[in-house]
């Protein structure tokens, strides 16, 4: 049980910090920041799929899964953050003078 708690902390603490950073730095709403942080699940699926050819070498497969997950998650969150930053500088569409 201690190992599960430790692993959960290793995974959840950085995600919680990422959530806070997305809210603070990019002004995302709670839902948008949570949705962006939740992209770690599909990123893990992509990383796992990319590492399937390495099944005969479990340690290498796990390392490739983690690396693939980090790469896909980082690309996705940076794209969303860039889009959020660009949206902040876009002209207003308000029709009021």
Protein Blocks (a to p, Z undefined) as FASTA:
>chain_A
ZZmmmmmmmmmmmmmmmmmmmmmmnopafklmmmmmmmmmmmmmmmmmmmmmmmmmmmlm
mmmmmmmmmmmmmmmmmmmmmmmmmmmmpccfbfbZZ
